[in-house]
């Protein structure tokens, strides 16, 4: 038996927790960092990659292929973990991710890079799910908030440091190391998990629901392509977008129908009978909608309107991400100490909505200090929501459904981010083009006919009239995008009000017995698991 430390799980309760759990948690944090850092680092390296490999017309597919593979494989990884064991599924996803990383680093043309990024995305689909599900297996719900708050902190650090790390690696080692850097970190995580993590063995006799997985993959792929291509590659009313919408709707309707018939469904629909689980899926979707929209448009505003440097674009988001990090840690600690959590979705959704409204008021005269305060308000709100949504979702299902609960929560946030970037982006682009035409006439229309976003070099080359018009246009676009975000946040506020505060259990004598209320199902004993 490993050395243990005493952990307080509530009044009158203590729990012996092995020190080896710390090793597992460190490995999980490294894996979380891999999943979050990858796109941030690669995004910074993309200009250099295109310069060497060519294929500028296929640039968007380097990101889209990864996103599609990640989103479509996420539910399947969760189900595989539930059926055949969390450890094996998680380690397999890490190996696939590392293989995709190594192959991407060796790519000789854009076609190869896109294909290898898809392989990498397949592995990435299991990383986030595996981390959250293993925490759900190891840590009692009462303690889980603290550790999931730490994971939210890792996510915030990755979003802040990713562009800086990516720029440093690309400038000093070359773009291929943007992928190779994953290999030593992944090997460390694999070794730690293999040596220290010992979860109960599972072997399901049921077959994988291939039809359900296929229908869900087609549906998710269609949705992501609609949100990626709509308004950019194709007009929203084009035949291609309409075909994708029709295919997506038909596939998802078929998927829902089949899940009621399948012997071992990919996403058991009974998990949505829990009011809390359904509400957390809605709040998670809206959090993803807001967060990725904010990280896309805020640096653009600060660079175009406030004249900030693009080199340190990650640092521009520091007020929002720093507030999110601190609040996540505080929320996790308070939840651990009190066992109560409803206050965080309620307060978080209100702060997020207020912050988004404040961001929508920014114009060409807004100072960096004031915009930083507005961003901090949004960050405080998202910090209250990021991991509490996962915690409550996991606390709302039985242990046998921990994997699909984690994957469904992750998927809802992923789809929310796709919709957020697409819809807020469409509003932003249309508003920018309208204002440019109003303020600079034919010149303004010509400047933005290819893209509503200009880099610093292009902006500097514009005539003074067009540059000033563009700054006003970006401010107007920001207003429309964030006002929409504030309206969407109202839905999260309403959902949070209806959350039922079900006590979080520790792993002690009060842990519920098999068959008791799923809302308070207890995890595997930590001492037995590690």
N, C-alpha and C positions, 0 to 999 in steps of 0.2 A: 504494500500500500504506500502511496506517495505521502510525503510530508503534507500536513494540513495546516490551514489557518482558520480561525474562527470568524464567521461572517454573521453579522446581526441581520436578521430577516424580519424583525418586528418586535414589539413588546413581548418579552418573555420567551423569545425564540432565538436559538443560535443554530448555526449549521457549519459543519466541518467541510471546508473546501480545499482540495489539493492545490499545492503550489503549481503543479503541472498544468492546471487550468490557465495560469498566466501565460505559459508557453503556447497553448492552443490559441488563446485570445490574441497573442502577438502575431501568430501565423495568420489568423483570420484578418487582423488589421492590415497586414502586408498584402493579403489577397484583395481586400477591399480597395487598397491603394492602387493595385494593379488595374482593377476594373475601372476606377474613376480617373486615373491619370492618363490612360491610354489615349482617349480621344483628345484630351487637352494638349498632350505632347505632340501628337500627330498633326493636330490642327496648326500648330506653330510651324511644323516642318514642311507643310504642304507646298508652299512656294518653291522651296529647294527641291522637293521631290519632282514637281512638275518640270522644273528647269533641267533635271537630269534625265527623267524618263519620258518627257513629253506627254501627249495625250490630254491636253488641257480640257478638251470637250468632255472627257470622262471623269473630270476631277470630282464631281459631286458623288460619284459612285463609290469612291474610296470610303466615304463616310456612310453612304446609304447602305452599301453591302453589309457593313459591320452592324449598323443599326437594325436592319431587317433580320439578320441572323440572330442577333441578341434577343430581339423582341419575340420572334417566333419560337425560339428554343426555350425561353424562360419557363413557361408552364410545364413543358415536358421534363425539364431537369427537376422541378419540384416533385412531380409525380414519381419519377424514377427513384428519387431519394426516399420517398414514402414506401415504395414497393420493395426495393432491393437494398436499402441501407444508405444512410446519409454520407458516411465516410467515403465509400466507393464512388458514389456519384460525384461528390465534390472533387475528389482527387482526379477523376477522369476529366472533369471540366477544366481543371487547372492544366492537365497535360495537353488537352486539345488547344487551349488558349496559348500555351507556350509554343506548341508546334506551329500554330498560325503566326505567332510573333516571329519565330525564327525564319519561316518561309517568307513572310512579308519583308524582312530585312534583306533577304537574298533575291527579291523580285528584280527582274531584268526589264520589264516593261509594265505599262499601266494595267494591261489586262491581267497579268499575273498578280500584281499587287491587289487588284479588286478581288480576285478569287481567293487569295490568301487571307485577305481581311475578312472575308465571309467565314472562313474556317476559324479565324480568331474570334469572330463574333459568336459562333456556335459555342465555343468554350466560355466566353464572357457571360452568356446567358445563365450559366450555372454558378458563376462566381458569387454574385450578389445574393442569389437565392440560397446557395449553400452556406454562406456566412450567417445569414439571418436564421436559417432553419437550425443550424448547429447550435447557435446561441439559444434558440428556443428549446433544444434538447437538453443542453447542459445547465442552463441557468433558470432557477425558479422565476416565475413572472414577477414576483415582488422585487427581485434583484435585477431583472432584465433591463429595466429602464436605464440603470446606470451604465451598463455595458453598451447598450444600443446608442446612448448618448455619446459614448466614446467613438462609436462608428460614425455617427453624424459629424463629429469633429474631424475624423479622418477625411470624410467627403469634402468638408469645407476647406481643409488644408490642401487637398488635391486640386480643388478648383482655383485656389489662390496661387499655388505653386506650379501647377501644370504648365502654363504658358512660359513661365520663367525657366523651368527645367528644360522644356522643349527647345527654347531658344538657345540655352547654354549648350545642350547636347549637340544640336544641329551645327552651331557655329564652331565648336571645338572638336567634335568627333565625327561629324557627318550624320546625315538623316537616317542612315540604316541603324544607328545606335538608338534611335527613338523606339525601335522595336526590340533590339537586342538587350536593352536595359531591363526588359521584363524577365529575361532568363535567369540571372542569378537570384533575383528576388523570389521568383516562382519556385526555384529549386529549394531555397531556404524554407519557404512555406510548406512545400511538399514533404521535406524531410521532417519538419517539426510535427506535422499532422500525422504522418505515417508512424512516427515513433511514440507519440504521446496520446493521441486521440483514440480511444477504444469505446465505441458505441456498441450497443447490443446488435447482434447479427440479425439480419432480416432476409427472408427469402419468400417472395410471394408466388403462389401458384397461378395467379391470374395473369393473363396475357396483356401486353401493352395495348392500349386503345389506339391503334394506328389510324383508323378512320377519323376518330375525334381529333387526333393530333394533326392529321392532314387538313381537315376542315378549318381548324383553328389557325394553322400556319397560313393557309390561303387568305383567310379573313384578315389576320393581322398584317400580312404582307400588303394586301390591297389598301388597308387603311393608311399604313406608313407611306406607301407610294402616292396616294392621293394627297396626303399632307405635305409630302416632299415635292411633288411635281406641280401641284395645283397653284396657279398664279405665277409660276416661274417657267418650267419647261412647257407646260400646256395651260391654256386658258381654263378657268374653272368650269366653263360651259362646254368644253371640247368633248368630242366623242370618246377620246381615250380616258378622260377623267370620269365621264358618266359610266363607261364600261367597268372601270375599276370599282366605282361605288356600287354598281349593281352586283358585281362579283363578290365584293366584300360583304354586303348585306346578305346575299343568298348563302354564302359560306357560314356566316355567323349564326344565321337562323337555323341552318342545317346542323351546325355544331350543337346549339342549345337543345334541339330536338333529340339528337343522337345521345347526348349526355344523359338523358332520362332513360335510355335503353341499354347503354353500355354496361357490361359487368364490372369493369374497373375504369370509370370515366377519368379523363385527364384532369378535368376540373369538376369535382363532385358538386352538383348544384345545391346540395343540402347545406353547404357552408354559408350560403347566402340567406338561409333561414335565420341566422343570427343577425339581429338588427345592428349590433355593433360592428360586425364584420362588413356588412354592406355599407354602413355609414363611413367606415374607415377607407373602404375602396373609393368612395366618392371624394372624400377629403384628400386622399393620396393623389387621385387624378388631378384635382385642382391645384395641389401643391406643385406637382410636376409641370402643369400648365403655366403657372406663374414663375417658378424658379428659372426654367430654361429660357422663357421669354425675357426675363429680366437680365440674365447673364448675356443674352445676345444683344439687347438694345442699349443697355447702360454704357458699356464701353464705346459704342458708336456715338452716343450723345456726347460723352465727355471728350472724345477725340475730335468730333466734327464741330461742336458748338463751344465747348470750353477750352479747346486747344491743347488737350493733354496728349502726351506721347503715347504712341501705340506700342512702344517697346515693352513697357511695364503694364500691359493691359490687364493682367491678373490682379495687380495691386489696386487698380481702379475700383475693384469690387470689394476691397478689404472692409469697408464699413458694414456692408451687408453680410458678407461671409463671416467676418469676425463676430458680429452680433449673433449670427446663427450658431456658430460654434459654442460660444459662451452659454447661450440659452439652452442649447441641447444638453450640455453637461449639467446645468442647473436643474432642468426638467427631469433628467434621469435620476439625479441624486434625490430630489424632492419626492419623486414617485417611489423610489426605493425606501425612503425613510417613513413615508406616510401611507403608502399603498393606494393613494388616490391619484387620479389622472384626468378626470373630466375637465377640470379647470384649464388644462393646457390646450385642448382643441378649441375651446370656446375663446379664451384670451388670444390664442395664436391666430385664429381666423379673423378676429376683429383687428388685431394689429396688422396683419397682412393686408386686409382691405383698406385700412386707413393709410398705410404706407404706400400702397399702389395709387390711391387717390392723390396723395401728396406728390408722388413722382409724376403724375399726369399734369400737375400744375407747373412743371418746370418749363422755362422759356430761355431765350437767349441771354437774359440778364441774371439767371440763377447762378449763385456762386457755388464753388466746389464744396465749401463747408456746408451750405444748406442742402445740396444734393446728397452729400454724405450723411447728413442727419436723416433725410428721407429714406435712404437705402438702409440705414441702421434699423429704422422702424420695421421695414419689410423683413429684414434679417431676424429681428426679435420674433416676429410672427412665425416665420418658417422654422425657426429653431424650436418653437413649441410644438410644431406639427411633424417634423421630419421623421423622428423615430417613434414618437408616441403612437402614430398611426400603425406602424408595424407591431408594436407591443400589444396594443388593444386587439388588433386582428388576430395575432397568435393566441391571445388569451381567450378568444371567442370560439375556438375550435378544439376538437379532441386531438390528442397527440398523434394519432394515425394520419391526421390531415395537416400536420404542421408544415410539411413541404409545399403542398398546394396552396395553403394559406399564405406562406411567405412569397411564393412565386406569383400568385394572383395580385398581392399587394404591390410587388415590384412591377408587375406588368401594367397595373393601373397607373402607376406613376410614369412609366415609360411612355404609355399611350398619351397621357396628359401632356408630357413634354412635346410629343410630336404635334399634337393639336395646337398647343400653345405657340410653338414656333411658327406653324403654318398660318394660323388665323391672325395672330398678332402681327406676323410678318406681312400678310396680305393687306391688313388695315394700314400698317406703316407705309408700305410701298405706294399704295393708292393715294394716301394723303400727301406724301412727299411729292409725287408727280403732279398732283393738282396744285399744290402751293407753288412749286417751281414754275408751272405754266402761268399762274396768276401774277407772280412777282417778276419773272424774267422773260415772259413771252416765249417765243420760238426758241431762243437760246436755252432757257430753262428746261423746256421740253426735250431738247436735243441732248442736254447734259445727262439726263436721267432716263433716256429711252432704253438703254441697255440694262441698267441696274439703278435702283434707288439708293444704293450704298456706295460711297466713294472712299477710297483710301486717302491717306494723308498726302501722298504725292499728287494724286489727281486733283484733290481739293486745292492744293497750293498753285496749280497751273490755271485755275479758273480766273476769269476777270472778276474784279471786286464786286460788281453787281451780282453776278451769278453766285459767287461765294457767299455773300450776305443772304441772298435768296435761299441758298441751300441750308444755311444755318437755321433760318426761320422754318424751312420745310421740315427739317429733322425734328425741331421742337414740336411742330404740329403733328408729325407722325408719332412721336413719343407720347403726346397727349392722347391720341386716339388709342394707341396700343395699351397704355397703362390704365386708361379709363375702362376699357374692356376688361382688363384684369381685375380691377376693383369690383366691377359688376359680377364677374364670375366668383370672386371671393365671397360674395354675399351668400351664394349657395353653400359654401363651406361653413359659414356662420350658422345657417339654418340646420345643416346636418349635425354640427357639433352640439347644438342645443338638445337634440334628441338622443345623444349618446347616453347609454345606461351605465352608471358607475358600478361595475361588477368587481368585487374585491379581488386584488391580486394575491395569489397564494404563495407562501414560501414552501420550501421542500422540508416539511416537518410533519408532526402528527396531524396537523390540520389539512394536509394535502388530500384532495378528494379521492375516493376509491374509484376503480374502473366502473364506468357506467353512470357516474354522477354527472351533474350539469357540465356540459361541454364548455360553458363560458368560464369555468374555473378549473379546467383540467390541469393537472400538475405534470411537470416534466420528469425526465429520467433523473434519478439521483446523481448528483455531480460526482460523489465518491465512487459510485459504481461505474460511471461512464468513463472516467479518465484513469 
